[in-house]
Each structure stands twice: as C-alpha cells, then as structure tokens.
Amino acid sequence: MQRRQFHASLLGLAAAATLPPLHAQEALREGSDYRRLAKPVPVDAGPGQVEVLEFFAYSCIHCYRFEPLMTAWMRKLPKEVIVRRVPVGFNAAFEPMQRLYYTLEALGRLNDLHEKAFKAVHEDKVRFASLDVVADWAAKQGLDRQAFTQTYQSFGVSGKVKRALQLQDAYEVDATPSLGIAGRYLVPGQAARTLVIADALIARARQA
C-alpha cells in the first residue's frame, strides 16, 4: 500500500482470497472496511449508474499485485457500473506517472500498455521520474516519440492530472490502491477483500 508517508501493508493476496463473501450489507464495518465521506463527491455517472474510481500509482507494488484482480472483477460488472482509474499524485514525483497514464489513454493505448507500465516499474526496474524516461519507454513500445511527447505535455493531459488531484483530495485518499464508490464511500486496499466490500457498497448505492 503506497501512502503519502510510504508505509503500512496489505493483507496477503492468498489470505484475502479465502475471506468469505459479505452476504448482507450489515456485515460491512464502517471505519475499517470502508469510510463514508463527510462530503459527497459529484460523479460523472448517469442516472441508474454507479461510478467506481480506482486510485492507484504505477510505483505501488500493491497496486501492481491488485491489478489482475481488479481487471478480472471489471470484466464481470454489469453495464450500470462505470469504472475509471485515477492515478494519484501524493507529491511531485508522481506526476510523470500520472501523465503517462493519461497520455496512453489519449493515444488509445491503455488496453495494451497499462499492465506493461506496471511491469516496467516492478519487473524491469524502470523509474518513471521524467519525461525523457517515460518517452524512451513509450518509444520502445512502438509509440511515436514526438506524438507521445506532445500529448504528454498537452493542455488536455494537464487538465486530467489536475482533476485527478481534485478527486483524490475529495475522496480523502491517503493510500493506494483504494476504491471510491458512488461519490460516497472510500474502500482502502485490502487485497481481494477490497472487491468483496466494493460489491456490497455498489449494491447499497443501487438501492438508494
């Protein structure tokens, strides 16, 4: 779990996977399983939809381990549940990674390069700390370096980075991975159990 102060830990994936599902919303423990936001956050989802935000960082080892679980979970969601990923920016060192994510999104390459960006950091030990490093990596993935650089530095990407910072503050995110649910709840990373809790909160939001 990557925090503003860079410490703490998650439950192990194997251990978390053995946790029983929550069969009733009453089983949720406010304050430990999730936090209710003091001030609701406006959402982009339409009527009848539930918005889920995944707050993550490419440099977070727990986000890397959580990614396969998150991806598999997303594939099973009903169409009424809208998921968006939000790269966090706990300090200035995170900005190149935020810009990388939104540049890949703008260029239509998230589907094939999002997971590879994680692997670059945690397996190949690439440190996405500057435009030069990020652009070098992108070029090795077959992207046009000039087009990538222009998009990376664009007003559109800058705006999305700013919006990501606003969202992480509004949801009071202090660690990754975390899930924001329906503009009302924040679920701290608890490995596979995170998604069990998210399912219960989504069901609650759909009934409201």
C-alpha positions as CSV (number, residue, x, y, z in Angstrom):
1,M,0.0,0.0,0.0
2,Q,1.6,3.2,-1.1
3,R,0.8,6.1,1.3
4,R,1.7,9.7,1.5
5,Q,4.2,8.7,4.1
6,F,5.1,5.4,2.2
7,H,4.4,2.8,4.9
8,A,1.9,0.2,6.0
9,S,0.9,-3.1,4.4
10,L,-2.0,-5.1,2.9
11,L,-3.3,-8.5,3.7
12,G,-1.6,-11.1,1.5
13,L,-3.5,-12.0,-1.7
14,A,-3.8,-15.6,-0.8
15,A,-5.1,-14.9,2.7
16,A,-7.5,-12.3,1.4
17,A,-8.9,-14.6,-1.3
18,T,-10.0,-17.1,1.4
19,L,-12.2,-14.5,3.1
20,P,-16.0,-15.3,2.9
21,P,-18.2,-13.0,0.8
22,L,-20.4,-10.4,2.5
23,H,-23.9,-11.9,2.2
24,A,-25.5,-8.9,3.9
25,Q,-24.7,-5.2,3.9
26,E,-24.9,-5.3,7.7
27,A,-21.6,-7.3,7.6
28,L,-19.8,-4.1,6.4
29,R,-17.8,-2.4,9.1
30,E,-17.7,1.3,8.7
31,G,-14.4,2.8,9.7
32,S,-12.4,-0.4,8.9
33,D,-13.9,-2.0,5.8
34,Y,-14.7,1.4,4.3
35,R,-15.1,5.1,5.1
36,R,-18.2,7.2,4.5
37,L,-17.2,10.5,3.0
38,A,-18.1,13.5,5.1
39,K,-19.0,15.4,1.9
40,P,-20.4,13.5,-1.1
41,V,-18.3,13.9,-4.3
42,P,-20.1,14.7,-7.6
43,V,-19.9,11.8,-10.0
44,D,-19.9,11.6,-13.8
45,A,-22.1,8.6,-14.0
46,G,-25.6,9.0,-15.4
47,P,-29.0,8.1,-13.8
48,G,-29.1,4.4,-12.7
49,Q,-25.3,4.1,-12.9
50,V,-22.8,3.7,-10.1
51,E,-19.3,5.2,-10.5
52,V,-16.3,3.4,-9.2
53,L,-12.9,5.0,-9.1
54,E,-9.7,3.1,-8.6
55,F,-7.0,5.2,-7.1
56,F,-3.6,3.8,-8.0
57,A,0.1,4.5,-8.7
58,Y,2.4,2.7,-11.1
59,S,5.1,2.7,-8.4
60,C,2.8,1.0,-5.8
61,I,3.7,-2.7,-5.5
62,H,0.3,-3.5,-4.0
63,C,-1.4,-1.8,-7.0
64,Y,0.6,-4.0,-9.3
65,R,-0.5,-7.1,-7.4
66,F,-4.1,-5.9,-7.2
67,E,-4.3,-5.1,-10.9
68,P,-5.1,-8.7,-12.1
69,L,-7.9,-8.9,-9.5
70,M,-9.2,-5.5,-10.5
71,T,-9.2,-6.4,-14.2
72,A,-11.0,-9.7,-13.7
73,W,-13.6,-8.0,-11.5
74,M,-14.2,-5.3,-14.0
75,R,-15.0,-7.8,-16.7
76,K,-17.8,-9.3,-14.6
77,L,-19.5,-6.0,-13.7
78,P,-23.0,-5.1,-15.0
79,K,-23.1,-2.3,-17.5
80,E,-24.6,0.0,-15.0
81,V,-21.3,0.1,-13.0
82,I,-18.8,2.6,-14.6
83,V,-15.2,2.2,-13.5
84,R,-12.5,4.8,-14.0
85,R,-8.9,4.6,-12.9
86,V,-7.4,7.6,-11.2
87,P,-3.5,7.9,-10.9
88,V,-2.7,9.6,-7.7
89,G,-0.2,12.4,-7.1
90,F,0.8,12.4,-3.5
91,N,3.8,14.6,-4.4
92,A,5.6,16.0,-7.4
93,A,7.4,12.7,-8.1
94,F,4.1,11.1,-9.1
95,E,3.3,13.5,-11.9
96,P,5.3,11.7,-14.7
97,M,3.4,8.5,-13.9
98,Q,0.1,10.4,-13.9
99,R,0.9,12.0,-17.3
100,L,2.0,8.6,-18.6
101,Y,-1.4,7.1,-17.8
102,Y,-3.4,10.0,-19.4
103,T,-1.1,10.1,-22.4
104,L,-1.7,6.4,-23.0
105,E,-5.4,7.0,-22.6
106,A,-5.4,9.9,-25.1
107,L,-3.5,7.8,-27.6
108,G,-5.8,4.8,-27.2
109,R,-3.1,2.5,-25.9
110,L,-4.3,1.8,-22.3
111,N,-5.7,-1.6,-23.1
112,D,-2.3,-3.0,-24.2
113,L,0.2,-0.8,-22.3
114,H,-1.4,-0.2,-18.8
115,E,-0.2,-3.6,-17.5
116,K,3.1,-3.2,-19.3
117,A,3.7,0.1,-17.5
118,F,3.3,-1.7,-14.2
119,K,5.7,-4.4,-15.2
120,A,8.2,-1.9,-16.4
121,V,8.4,-0.5,-12.9
122,H,8.2,-3.7,-10.8
123,E,10.0,-6.2,-13.1
124,D,12.3,-4.2,-15.3
125,K,13.0,-1.6,-12.6
126,V,12.3,1.4,-14.9
127,R,11.8,4.6,-12.8
128,F,9.2,6.8,-14.5
129,A,10.7,10.0,-13.0
130,S,10.9,12.3,-16.0
131,L,9.6,12.9,-19.5
132,D,12.8,11.5,-21.1
133,V,12.5,8.2,-19.2
134,V,8.8,7.9,-19.9
135,A,9.1,8.8,-23.6
136,D,12.0,6.4,-24.0
137,W,9.9,3.6,-22.6
138,A,6.9,4.6,-24.8
139,A,9.1,4.6,-27.9
140,K,10.2,1.1,-27.1
141,Q,6.6,0.0,-27.1
142,G,6.2,1.3,-30.6
143,L,4.7,4.7,-30.0
144,D,5.9,7.7,-32.0
145,R,8.1,9.6,-29.6
146,Q,7.2,13.1,-30.9
147,A,3.4,12.4,-30.8
148,F,3.8,10.9,-27.3
149,T,5.7,13.9,-26.0
150,Q,3.3,16.4,-27.5
151,T,0.4,14.6,-25.9
152,Y,2.2,14.2,-22.6
153,Q,2.8,18.0,-22.4
154,S,-0.7,18.9,-23.8
155,F,-3.3,21.0,-22.1
156,G,-5.7,18.1,-22.1
157,V,-3.4,15.8,-20.1
158,S,-2.5,18.6,-17.7
159,G,-6.2,19.1,-17.1
160,K,-6.7,15.4,-16.3
161,V,-3.8,15.4,-13.9
162,K,-5.4,18.4,-12.1
163,R,-8.7,16.6,-12.0
164,A,-7.1,13.5,-10.6
165,L,-5.6,15.6,-7.7
166,Q,-9.0,17.1,-7.0
167,L,-10.6,13.6,-6.9
168,Q,-8.0,12.1,-4.6
169,D,-8.5,15.0,-2.2
170,A,-12.3,14.9,-2.4
171,Y,-12.2,11.2,-1.6
172,E,-9.6,11.7,1.1
173,V,-7.3,9.2,-0.4
174,D,-4.1,8.6,1.7
175,A,-3.0,5.2,0.3
176,T,-3.1,3.1,-2.8
177,P,-4.9,1.0,-4.0
178,S,-8.2,2.4,-2.9
179,L,-11.7,2.4,-4.4
180,G,-14.1,5.3,-4.4
181,I,-17.7,4.2,-4.7
182,A,-20.6,6.3,-5.9
183,G,-19.2,9.5,-4.6
184,R,-20.0,8.4,-1.0
185,Y,-17.5,5.8,0.2
186,L,-13.8,5.0,0.1
187,V,-12.6,1.4,0.4
188,P,-8.9,1.1,1.5
189,G,-6.9,-1.6,-0.2
190,Q,-7.5,-5.0,1.5
191,A,-6.3,-7.2,-1.4
192,A,-9.2,-9.4,-2.7
193,R,-11.5,-8.4,0.1
194,T,-11.5,-4.9,-1.4
195,L,-13.6,-6.1,-4.2
196,V,-16.0,-8.0,-1.9
197,I,-16.6,-4.8,0.0
198,A,-17.0,-2.8,-3.2
199,D,-19.7,-5.3,-4.4
200,A,-21.7,-4.7,-1.2
201,L,-21.3,-0.9,-1.4
202,I,-22.3,-0.9,-5.1
203,A,-25.4,-2.9,-4.2
204,R,-26.2,-0.4,-1.4
205,A,-25.8,2.5,-3.8
206,R,-28.0,1.0,-6.4
207,Q,-30.8,0.6,-3.9
208,A,-30.6,4.1,-2.6
